[in-house]
Amino acid sequence: MKQVEANRTFQALSIGKCGTMVYVTQKILNTMHYDLKEDGIFSSQMEEAVKSFQDSRTTLVVDGVVGYETMKEMDDVSSML
């Protein structure tokens, strides 16, 4: 998912959003053992997983929203797995 680096127009993901980017984000989180349903729908369970991920990274704001910085950090972490 190194495309995040090239795509500075990334649209933030939050509760209620759905689509391919939500699905891809669910897959990324699941590689980090968050055990989310991979259905492309940003649910409250996904928001909690995002908050947990953000809390584990000292540079991120814990808000449950997958913005550019959170996605970049997820991309960096998942590429090391």
mmCIF file as gemmi writes it, N, C-alpha and C atoms, coordinates in Angstrom:
data_model
loop_
_atom_site.group_PDB
_atom_site.id
_atom_site.type_symbol
_atom_site.label_atom_id
_atom_site.label_alt_id
_atom_site.label_comp_id
_atom_site.label_asym_id
_atom_site.label_entity_id
_atom_site.label_seq_id
_atom_site.pdbx_PDB_ins_code
_atom_site.Cartn_x
_atom_site.Cartn_y
_atom_site.Cartn_z
_atom_site.occupancy
_atom_site.B_iso_or_equiv
_atom_site.pdbx_formal_charge
_atom_site.auth_seq_id
_atom_site.auth_asym_id
_atom_site.pdbx_PDB_model_num
ATOM 1 N N . MET Axp A 1 ? 0.819 -1.202 0 1 0 ? 1 A 1
ATOM 2 C CA . MET Axp A 1 ? 0 0 0 1 0 ? 1 A 1
ATOM 3 C C . MET Axp A 1 ? 0.856 1.256 0 1 0 ? 1 A 1
ATOM 4 N N . LYS Axp A 2 ? 1.999 1.194 -0.58 1 0 ? 2 A 1
ATOM 5 C CA . LYS Axp A 2 ? 2.882 2.353 -0.65 1 0 ? 2 A 1
ATOM 6 C C . LYS Axp A 2 ? 2.288 3.487 -1.478 1 0 ? 2 A 1
ATOM 7 N N . GLN Axp A 3 ? 1.129 3.265 -2.062 1 0 ? 3 A 1
ATOM 8 C CA . GLN Axp A 3 ? 0.46 4.312 -2.822 1 0 ? 3 A 1
ATOM 9 C C . GLN Axp A 3 ? 0.053 5.48 -1.938 1 0 ? 3 A 1
ATOM 10 N N . VAL Axp A 4 ? -0.037 5.276 -0.623 1 0 ? 4 A 1
ATOM 11 C CA . VAL Axp A 4 ? -0.394 6.357 0.295 1 0 ? 4 A 1
ATOM 12 C C . VAL Axp A 4 ? 0.602 7.495 0.157 1 0 ? 4 A 1
ATOM 13 N N . GLU Axp A 5 ? 1.886 7.154 0.052 1 0 ? 5 A 1
ATOM 14 C CA . GLU Axp A 5 ? 2.93 8.162 -0.075 1 0 ? 5 A 1
ATOM 15 C C . GLU Axp A 5 ? 2.699 9.039 -1.298 1 0 ? 5 A 1
ATOM 16 N N . ALA Axp A 6 ? 2.27 8.44 -2.385 1 0 ? 6 A 1
ATOM 17 C CA . ALA Axp A 6 ? 2.073 9.183 -3.626 1 0 ? 6 A 1
ATOM 18 C C . ALA Axp A 6 ? 0.728 9.898 -3.678 1 0 ? 6 A 1
ATOM 19 N N . ASN Axp A 7 ? -0.184 9.541 -2.789 1 0 ? 7 A 1
ATOM 20 C CA . ASN Axp A 7 ? -1.541 10.077 -2.855 1 0 ? 7 A 1
ATOM 21 C C . ASN Axp A 7 ? -1.818 10.992 -1.673 1 0 ? 7 A 1
ATOM 22 N N . ARG Axp A 8 ? -1.361 12.217 -1.738 1 0 ? 8 A 1
ATOM 23 C CA . ARG Axp A 8 ? -1.586 13.178 -0.661 1 0 ? 8 A 1
ATOM 24 C C . ARG Axp A 8 ? -3.042 13.653 -0.61 1 0 ? 8 A 1
ATOM 25 N N . THR Axp A 9 ? -3.873 13.264 -1.565 1 0 ? 9 A 1
ATOM 26 C CA . THR Axp A 9 ? -5.274 13.661 -1.565 1 0 ? 9 A 1
ATOM 27 C C . THR Axp A 9 ? -6.137 12.61 -0.874 1 0 ? 9 A 1
ATOM 28 N N . PHE Axp A 10 ? -5.512 11.774 -0.079 1 0 ? 10 A 1
ATOM 29 C CA . PHE Axp A 10 ? -6.21 10.714 0.643 1 0 ? 10 A 1
ATOM 30 C C . PHE Axp A 10 ? -7.41 11.278 1.398 1 0 ? 10 A 1
ATOM 31 N N . GLN Axp A 11 ? -8.567 10.658 1.227 1 0 ? 11 A 1
ATOM 32 C CA . GLN Axp A 11 ? -9.786 11.064 1.923 1 0 ? 11 A 1
ATOM 33 C C . GLN Axp A 11 ? -9.871 10.344 3.26 1 0 ? 11 A 1
ATOM 34 N N . ALA Axp A 12 ? -10.043 11.078 4.344 1 0 ? 12 A 1
ATOM 35 C CA . ALA Axp A 12 ? -10.125 10.487 5.676 1 0 ? 12 A 1
ATOM 36 C C . ALA Axp A 12 ? -11.284 9.498 5.75 1 0 ? 12 A 1
ATOM 37 N N . LEU Axp A 13 ? -11.061 8.44 6.513 1 0 ? 13 A 1
ATOM 38 C CA . LEU Axp A 13 ? -12.074 7.404 6.717 1 0 ? 13 A 1
ATOM 39 C C . LEU Axp A 13 ? -12.562 7.467 8.155 1 0 ? 13 A 1
ATOM 40 N N . SER Axp A 14 ? -13.881 7.384 8.318 1 0 ? 14 A 1
ATOM 41 C CA . SER Axp A 14 ? -14.473 7.421 9.654 1 0 ? 14 A 1
ATOM 42 C C . SER Axp A 14 ? -15.793 6.653 9.634 1 0 ? 14 A 1
ATOM 43 N N . ILE Axp A 15 ? -16.421 6.557 10.794 1 0 ? 15 A 1
ATOM 44 C CA . ILE Axp A 15 ? -17.674 5.8 10.922 1 0 ? 15 A 1
ATOM 45 C C . ILE Axp A 15 ? -18.66 6.22 9.841 1 0 ? 15 A 1
ATOM 46 N N . GLY Axp A 16 ? -19.256 5.207 9.225 1 0 ? 16 A 1
ATOM 47 C CA . GLY Axp A 16 ? -20.253 5.43 8.189 1 0 ? 16 A 1
ATOM 48 C C . GLY Axp A 16 ? -19.7 5.384 6.772 1 0 ? 16 A 1
ATOM 49 N N . LYS Axp A 17 ? -18.384 5.555 6.644 1 0 ? 17 A 1
ATOM 50 C CA . LYS Axp A 17 ? -17.778 5.48 5.307 1 0 ? 17 A 1
ATOM 51 C C . LYS Axp A 17 ? -17.769 4.027 4.852 1 0 ? 17 A 1
ATOM 52 N N . CYS Axp A 18 ? -17.79 3.83 3.548 1 0 ? 18 A 1
ATOM 53 C CA . CYS Axp A 18 ? -17.699 2.473 3.017 1 0 ? 18 A 1
ATOM 54 C C . CYS Axp A 18 ? -17.011 2.52 1.663 1 0 ? 18 A 1
ATOM 55 N N . GLY Axp A 19 ? -16.489 1.371 1.274 1 0 ? 19 A 1
ATOM 56 C CA . GLY Axp A 19 ? -15.844 1.287 -0.022 1 0 ? 19 A 1
ATOM 57 C C . GLY Axp A 19 ? -14.518 0.56 0.025 1 0 ? 19 A 1
ATOM 58 N N . THR Axp A 20 ? -13.826 0.643 -1.086 1 0 ? 20 A 1
ATOM 59 C CA . THR Axp A 20 ? -12.575 -0.09 -1.269 1 0 ? 20 A 1
ATOM 60 C C . THR Axp A 20 ? -11.506 0.319 -0.266 1 0 ? 20 A 1
ATOM 61 N N . MET Axp A 21 ? -11.344 1.612 -0.007 1 0 ? 21 A 1
ATOM 62 C CA . MET Axp A 21 ? -10.299 2.041 0.928 1 0 ? 21 A 1
ATOM 63 C C . MET Axp A 21 ? -10.589 1.574 2.349 1 0 ? 21 A 1
ATOM 64 N N . VAL Axp A 22 ? -11.853 1.518 2.727 1 0 ? 22 A 1
ATOM 65 C CA . VAL Axp A 22 ? -12.198 0.98 4.049 1 0 ? 22 A 1
ATOM 66 C C . VAL Axp A 22 ? -11.836 -0.5 4.092 1 0 ? 22 A 1
ATOM 67 N N . TYR Axp A 23 ? -12.179 -1.225 3.038 1 0 ? 23 A 1
ATOM 68 C CA . TYR Axp A 23 ? -11.857 -2.653 2.954 1 0 ? 23 A 1
ATOM 69 C C . TYR Axp A 23 ? -10.345 -2.881 3.053 1 0 ? 23 A 1
ATOM 70 N N . VAL Axp A 24 ? -9.576 -2.11 2.303 1 0 ? 24 A 1
ATOM 71 C CA . VAL Axp A 24 ? -8.112 -2.236 2.333 1 0 ? 24 A 1
ATOM 72 C C . VAL Axp A 24 ? -7.583 -1.931 3.734 1 0 ? 24 A 1
ATOM 73 N N . THR Axp A 25 ? -8.137 -0.918 4.374 1 0 ? 25 A 1
ATOM 74 C CA . THR Axp A 25 ? -7.717 -0.56 5.729 1 0 ? 25 A 1
ATOM 75 C C . THR Axp A 25 ? -8.053 -1.673 6.713 1 0 ? 25 A 1
ATOM 76 N N . GLN Axp A 26 ? -9.213 -2.302 6.557 1 0 ? 26 A 1
ATOM 77 C CA . GLN Axp A 26 ? -9.568 -3.442 7.405 1 0 ? 26 A 1
ATOM 78 C C . GLN Axp A 26 ? -8.552 -4.57 7.237 1 0 ? 26 A 1
ATOM 79 N N . LYS Axp A 27 ? -8.164 -4.844 5.999 1 0 ? 27 A 1
ATOM 80 C CA . LYS Axp A 27 ? -7.165 -5.886 5.735 1 0 ? 27 A 1
ATOM 81 C C . LYS Axp A 27 ? -5.832 -5.543 6.403 1 0 ? 27 A 1
ATOM 82 N N . ILE Axp A 28 ? -5.429 -4.283 6.315 1 0 ? 28 A 1
ATOM 83 C CA . ILE Axp A 28 ? -4.178 -3.856 6.95 1 0 ? 28 A 1
ATOM 84 C C . ILE Axp A 28 ? -4.262 -4.052 8.463 1 0 ? 28 A 1
ATOM 85 N N . LEU Axp A 29 ? -5.356 -3.595 9.062 1 0 ? 29 A 1
ATOM 86 C CA . LEU Axp A 29 ? -5.517 -3.753 10.512 1 0 ? 29 A 1
ATOM 87 C C . LEU Axp A 29 ? -5.523 -5.229 10.906 1 0 ? 29 A 1
ATOM 88 N N . ASN Axp A 30 ? -6.128 -6.062 10.087 1 0 ? 30 A 1
ATOM 89 C CA . ASN Axp A 30 ? -6.17 -7.496 10.395 1 0 ? 30 A 1
ATOM 90 C C . ASN Axp A 30 ? -4.791 -8.141 10.328 1 0 ? 30 A 1
ATOM 91 N N . THR Axp A 31 ? -3.889 -7.612 9.504 1 0 ? 31 A 1
ATOM 92 C CA . THR Axp A 31 ? -2.518 -8.14 9.509 1 0 ? 31 A 1
ATOM 93 C C . THR Axp A 31 ? -1.835 -7.842 10.835 1 0 ? 31 A 1
ATOM 94 N N . MET Axp A 32 ? -2.385 -6.866 11.566 1 0 ? 32 A 1
ATOM 95 C CA . MET Axp A 32 ? -1.854 -6.51 12.884 1 0 ? 32 A 1
ATOM 96 C C . MET Axp A 32 ? -2.707 -7.108 13.998 1 0 ? 32 A 1
ATOM 97 N N . HIS Axp A 33 ? -3.526 -8.106 13.65 1 0 ? 33 A 1
ATOM 98 C CA . HIS Axp A 33 ? -4.317 -8.898 14.603 1 0 ? 33 A 1
ATOM 99 C C . HIS Axp A 33 ? -5.467 -8.132 15.264 1 0 ? 33 A 1
ATOM 100 N N . TYR Axp A 34 ? -6.128 -7.259 14.524 1 0 ? 34 A 1
ATOM 101 C CA . TYR Axp A 34 ? -7.289 -6.561 15.071 1 0 ? 34 A 1
ATOM 102 C C . TYR Axp A 34 ? -8.596 -7.312 14.851 1 0 ? 34 A 1
ATOM 103 N N . ASP Axp A 35 ? -8.614 -8.331 14.028 1 0 ? 35 A 1
ATOM 104 C CA . ASP Axp A 35 ? -9.762 -9.226 13.851 1 0 ? 35 A 1
ATOM 105 C C . ASP Axp A 35 ? -11.054 -8.493 13.476 1 0 ? 35 A 1
ATOM 106 N N . LEU Axp A 36 ? -10.985 -7.722 12.414 1 0 ? 36 A 1
ATOM 107 C CA . LEU Axp A 36 ? -12.163 -7 11.927 1 0 ? 36 A 1
ATOM 108 C C . LEU Axp A 36 ? -12.842 -7.771 10.802 1 0 ? 36 A 1
ATOM 109 N N . LYS Axp A 37 ? -14.144 -7.581 10.689 1 0 ? 37 A 1
ATOM 110 C CA . LYS Axp A 37 ? -14.882 -8.099 9.547 1 0 ? 37 A 1
ATOM 111 C C . LYS Axp A 37 ? -14.445 -7.292 8.324 1 0 ? 37 A 1
ATOM 112 N N . GLU Axp A 38 ? -14.054 -7.973 7.258 1 0 ? 38 A 1
ATOM 113 C CA . GLU Axp A 38 ? -13.585 -7.302 6.039 1 0 ? 38 A 1
ATOM 114 C C . GLU Axp A 38 ? -14.748 -7.138 5.063 1 0 ? 38 A 1
ATOM 115 N N . ASP Axp A 39 ? -15.556 -6.106 5.324 1 0 ? 39 A 1
ATOM 116 C CA . ASP Axp A 39 ? -16.757 -5.886 4.523 1 0 ? 39 A 1
ATOM 117 C C . ASP Axp A 39 ? -16.804 -4.51 3.86 1 0 ? 39 A 1
ATOM 118 N N . GLY Axp A 40 ? -15.767 -3.696 4.076 1 0 ? 40 A 1
ATOM 119 C CA . GLY Axp A 40 ? -15.729 -2.376 3.46 1 0 ? 40 A 1
ATOM 120 C C . GLY Axp A 40 ? -16.596 -1.332 4.132 1 0 ? 40 A 1
ATOM 121 N N . ILE Axp A 41 ? -17.089 -1.636 5.337 1 0 ? 41 A 1
ATOM 122 C CA . ILE Axp A 41 ? -17.934 -0.694 6.081 1 0 ? 41 A 1
ATOM 123 C C . ILE Axp A 41 ? -17.211 -0.283 7.36 1 0 ? 41 A 1
ATOM 124 N N . PHE Axp A 42 ? -17.048 1.02 7.565 1 0 ? 42 A 1
ATOM 125 C CA . PHE Axp A 42 ? -16.351 1.54 8.741 1 0 ? 42 A 1
ATOM 126 C C . PHE Axp A 42 ? -17.327 1.529 9.918 1 0 ? 42 A 1
ATOM 127 N N . SER Axp A 43 ? -17.202 0.527 10.756 1 0 ? 43 A 1
ATOM 128 C CA . SER Axp A 43 ? -18.11 0.313 11.887 1 0 ? 43 A 1
ATOM 129 C C . SER Axp A 43 ? -17.517 0.869 13.18 1 0 ? 43 A 1
ATOM 130 N N . SER Axp A 44 ? -18.302 0.808 14.261 1 0 ? 44 A 1
ATOM 131 C CA . SER Axp A 44 ? -17.793 1.234 15.562 1 0 ? 44 A 1
ATOM 132 C C . SER Axp A 44 ? -16.669 0.312 16.03 1 0 ? 44 A 1
ATOM 133 N N . GLN Axp A 45 ? -16.728 -0.975 15.662 1 0 ? 45 A 1
ATOM 134 C CA . GLN Axp A 45 ? -15.639 -1.905 16 1 0 ? 45 A 1
ATOM 135 C C . GLN Axp A 45 ? -14.351 -1.472 15.291 1 0 ? 45 A 1
ATOM 136 N N . MET Axp A 46 ? -14.474 -1.049 14.055 1 0 ? 46 A 1
ATOM 137 C CA . MET Axp A 46 ? -13.297 -0.58 13.321 1 0 ? 46 A 1
ATOM 138 C C . MET Axp A 46 ? -12.764 0.706 13.943 1 0 ? 46 A 1
ATOM 139 N N . GLU Axp A 47 ? -13.649 1.588 14.355 1 0 ? 47 A 1
ATOM 140 C CA . GLU Axp A 47 ? -13.214 2.827 15.004 1 0 ? 47 A 1
ATOM 141 C C . GLU Axp A 47 ? -12.391 2.511 16.252 1 0 ? 47 A 1
ATOM 142 N N . GLU Axp A 48 ? -12.836 1.539 17.044 1 0 ? 48 A 1
ATOM 143 C CA . GLU Axp A 48 ? -12.094 1.149 18.248 1 0 ? 48 A 1
ATOM 144 C C . GLU Axp A 48 ? -10.732 0.565 17.891 1 0 ? 48 A 1
ATOM 145 N N . ALA Axp A 49 ? -10.67 -0.227 16.828 1 0 ? 49 A 1
ATOM 146 C CA . ALA Axp A 49 ? -9.39 -0.784 16.375 1 0 ? 49 A 1
ATOM 147 C C . ALA Axp A 49 ? -8.45 0.337 15.937 1 0 ? 49 A 1
ATOM 148 N N . VAL Axp A 50 ? -8.982 1.312 15.221 1 0 ? 50 A 1
ATOM 149 C CA . VAL Axp A 50 ? -8.173 2.45 14.769 1 0 ? 50 A 1
ATOM 150 C C . VAL Axp A 50 ? -7.656 3.229 15.976 1 0 ? 50 A 1
ATOM 151 N N . LYS Axp A 51 ? -8.518 3.473 16.956 1 0 ? 51 A 1
ATOM 152 C CA . LYS Axp A 51 ? -8.089 4.18 18.171 1 0 ? 51 A 1
ATOM 153 C C . LYS Axp A 51 ? -6.987 3.404 18.886 1 0 ? 51 A 1
ATOM 154 N N . SER Axp A 52 ? -7.146 2.101 18.968 1 0 ? 52 A 1
ATOM 155 C CA . SER Axp A 52 ? -6.129 1.264 19.607 1 0 ? 52 A 1
ATOM 156 C C . SER Axp A 52 ? -4.8 1.372 18.864 1 0 ? 52 A 1
ATOM 157 N N . PHE Axp A 53 ? -4.857 1.3 17.545 1 0 ? 53 A 1
ATOM 158 C CA . PHE Axp A 53 ? -3.639 1.45 16.746 1 0 ? 53 A 1
ATOM 159 C C . PHE Axp A 53 ? -3.019 2.825 16.98 1 0 ? 53 A 1
ATOM 160 N N . GLN Axp A 54 ? -3.837 3.871 16.917 1 0 ? 54 A 1
ATOM 161 C CA . GLN Axp A 54 ? -3.331 5.229 17.1 1 0 ? 54 A 1
ATOM 162 C C . GLN Axp A 54 ? -2.691 5.39 18.475 1 0 ? 54 A 1
ATOM 163 N N . ASP Axp A 55 ? -3.312 4.791 19.483 1 0 ? 55 A 1
ATOM 164 C CA . ASP Axp A 55 ? -2.797 4.88 20.848 1 0 ? 55 A 1
ATOM 165 C C . ASP Axp A 55 ? -1.433 4.196 20.976 1 0 ? 55 A 1
ATOM 166 N N . SER Axp A 56 ? -1.191 3.205 20.138 1 0 ? 56 A 1
ATOM 167 C CA . SER Axp A 56 ? 0.084 2.479 20.19 1 0 ? 56 A 1
ATOM 168 C C . SER Axp A 56 ? 1.22 3.236 19.499 1 0 ? 56 A 1
ATOM 169 N N . ARG Axp A 57 ? 0.895 4.306 18.817 1 0 ? 57 A 1
ATOM 170 C CA . ARG Axp A 57 ? 1.894 5.101 18.09 1 0 ? 57 A 1
ATOM 171 C C . ARG Axp A 57 ? 1.987 6.482 18.737 1 0 ? 57 A 1
ATOM 172 N N . THR Axp A 58 ? 3.159 6.887 19.147 1 0 ? 58 A 1
ATOM 173 C CA . THR Axp A 58 ? 3.312 8.146 19.884 1 0 ? 58 A 1
ATOM 174 C C . THR Axp A 58 ? 3.064 9.391 19.04 1 0 ? 58 A 1
ATOM 175 N N . THR Axp A 59 ? 3.114 9.264 17.732 1 0 ? 59 A 1
ATOM 176 C CA . THR Axp A 59 ? 2.995 10.448 16.871 1 0 ? 59 A 1
ATOM 177 C C . THR Axp A 59 ? 1.574 10.718 16.384 1 0 ? 59 A 1
ATOM 178 N N . LEU Axp A 60 ? 0.634 9.847 16.722 1 0 ? 60 A 1
ATOM 179 C CA . LEU Axp A 60 ? -0.72 9.982 16.175 1 0 ? 60 A 1
ATOM 180 C C . LEU Axp A 60 ? -1.711 10.515 17.201 1 0 ? 60 A 1
ATOM 181 N N . VAL Axp A 61 ? -2.648 11.308 16.72 1 0 ? 61 A 1
ATOM 182 C CA . VAL Axp A 61 ? -3.782 11.752 17.528 1 0 ? 61 A 1
ATOM 183 C C . VAL Axp A 61 ? -4.764 10.59 17.602 1 0 ? 61 A 1
ATOM 184 N N . VAL Axp A 62 ? -5.275 10.304 18.8 1 0 ? 62 A 1
ATOM 185 C CA . VAL Axp A 62 ? -6.228 9.206 18.984 1 0 ? 62 A 1
ATOM 186 C C . VAL Axp A 62 ? -7.636 9.762 18.803 1 0 ? 62 A 1
ATOM 187 N N . ASP Axp A 63 ? -8.165 9.604 17.578 1 0 ? 63 A 1
ATOM 188 C CA . ASP Axp A 63 ? -9.505 10.118 17.288 1 0 ? 63 A 1
ATOM 189 C C . ASP Axp A 63 ? -10.385 9.105 16.555 1 0 ? 63 A 1
ATOM 190 N N . GLY Axp A 64 ? -9.818 7.945 16.205 1 0 ? 64 A 1
ATOM 191 C CA . GLY Axp A 64 ? -10.597 6.921 15.515 1 0 ? 64 A 1
ATOM 192 C C . GLY Axp A 64 ? -10.823 7.186 14.044 1 0 ? 64 A 1
ATOM 193 N N . VAL Axp A 65 ? -10.215 8.236 13.529 1 0 ? 65 A 1
ATOM 194 C CA . VAL Axp A 65 ? -10.338 8.594 12.116 1 0 ? 65 A 1
ATOM 195 C C . VAL Axp A 65 ? -9.045 8.196 11.409 1 0 ? 65 A 1
ATOM 196 N N . VAL Axp A 66 ? -9.183 7.563 10.255 1 0 ? 66 A 1
ATOM 197 C CA . VAL Axp A 66 ? -8.006 7.197 9.466 1 0 ? 66 A 1
ATOM 198 C C . VAL Axp A 66 ? -7.736 8.32 8.47 1 0 ? 66 A 1
ATOM 199 N N . GLY Axp A 67 ? -6.897 9.253 8.903 1 0 ? 67 A 1
ATOM 200 C CA . GLY Axp A 67 ? -6.453 10.321 8.022 1 0 ? 67 A 1
ATOM 201 C C . GLY Axp A 67 ? -5.134 9.933 7.377 1 0 ? 67 A 1
ATOM 202 N N . TYR Axp A 68 ? -4.535 10.88 6.685 1 0 ? 68 A 1
ATOM 203 C CA . TYR Axp A 68 ? -3.289 10.604 5.959 1 0 ? 68 A 1
ATOM 204 C C . TYR Axp A 68 ? -2.196 10.07 6.882 1 0 ? 68 A 1
ATOM 205 N N . GLU Axp A 69 ? -1.965 10.726 8.023 1 0 ? 69 A 1
ATOM 206 C CA . GLU Axp A 69 ? -0.881 10.315 8.925 1 0 ? 69 A 1
ATOM 207 C C . GLU Axp A 69 ? -1.123 8.922 9.501 1 0 ? 69 A 1
ATOM 208 N N . THR Axp A 70 ? -2.364 8.631 9.885 1 0 ? 70 A 1
ATOM 209 C CA . THR Axp A 70 ? -2.675 7.299 10.414 1 0 ? 70 A 1
ATOM 210 C C . THR Axp A 70 ? -2.488 6.244 9.34 1 0 ? 70 A 1
ATOM 211 N N . MET Axp A 71 ? -2.965 6.513 8.134 1 0 ? 71 A 1
ATOM 212 C CA . MET Axp A 71 ? -2.816 5.534 7.06 1 0 ? 71 A 1
ATOM 213 C C . MET Axp A 71 ? -1.347 5.319 6.719 1 0 ? 71 A 1
ATOM 214 N N . LYS Axp A 72 ? -0.576 6.378 6.688 1 0 ? 72 A 1
ATOM 215 C CA . LYS Axp A 72 ? 0.857 6.25 6.399 1 0 ? 72 A 1
ATOM 216 C C . LYS Axp A 72 ? 1.529 5.388 7.467 1 0 ? 72 A 1
ATOM 217 N N . GLU Axp A 73 ? 1.187 5.614 8.719 1 0 ? 73 A 1
ATOM 218 C CA . GLU Axp A 73 ? 1.764 4.826 9.818 1 0 ? 73 A 1
ATOM 219 C C . GLU Axp A 73 ? 1.338 3.362 9.717 1 0 ? 73 A 1
ATOM 220 N N . MET Axp A 74 ? 0.066 3.112 9.402 1 0 ? 74 A 1
ATOM 221 C CA . MET Axp A 74 ? -0.405 1.731 9.214 1 0 ? 74 A 1
ATOM 222 C C . MET Axp A 74 ? 0.362 1.062 8.082 1 0 ? 74 A 1
ATOM 223 N N . ASP Axp A 75 ? 0.552 1.797 7.007 1 0 ? 75 A 1
ATOM 224 C CA . ASP Axp A 75 ? 1.28 1.286 5.85 1 0 ? 75 A 1
ATOM 225 C C . ASP Axp A 75 ? 2.713 0.923 6.238 1 0 ? 75 A 1
ATOM 226 N N . ASP Axp A 76 ? 3.364 1.808 6.991 1 0 ? 76 A 1
ATOM 227 C CA . ASP Axp A 76 ? 4.739 1.553 7.426 1 0 ? 76 A 1
ATOM 228 C C . ASP Axp A 76 ? 4.826 0.325 8.325 1 0 ? 76 A 1
ATOM 229 N N . VAL Axp A 77 ? 3.913 0.227 9.293 1 0 ? 77 A 1
ATOM 230 C CA . VAL Axp A 77 ? 3.928 -0.902 10.231 1 0 ? 77 A 1
ATOM 231 C C . VAL Axp A 77 ? 3.626 -2.206 9.508 1 0 ? 77 A 1
ATOM 232 N N . SER Axp A 78 ? 2.599 -2.214 8.665 1 0 ? 78 A 1
ATOM 233 C CA . SER Axp A 78 ? 2.211 -3.459 7.993 1 0 ? 78 A 1
ATOM 234 C C . SER Axp A 78 ? 3.277 -3.931 7.011 1 0 ? 78 A 1
ATOM 235 N N . SER Axp A 79 ? 4.051 -3.01 6.457 1 0 ? 79 A 1
ATOM 236 C CA . SER Axp A 79 ? 5.105 -3.419 5.52 1 0 ? 79 A 1
ATOM 237 C C . SER Axp A 79 ? 6.264 -4.101 6.236 1 0 ? 79 A 1
ATOM 238 N N . MET Axp A 80 ? 6.337 -3.948 7.556 1 0 ? 80 A 1
ATOM 239 C CA . MET Axp A 80 ? 7.38 -4.608 8.341 1 0 ? 80 A 1
ATOM 240 C C . MET Axp A 80 ? 6.969 -5.998 8.801 1 0 ? 80 A 1
ATOM 241 N N . LEU Axp A 81 ? 5.701 -6.343 8.613 1 0 ? 81 A 1
ATOM 242 C CA . LEU Axp A 81 ? 5.209 -7.65 9.083 1 0 ? 81 A 1
ATOM 243 C C . LEU Axp A 81 ? 5.461 -8.738 8.065 1 0 ? 81 A 1
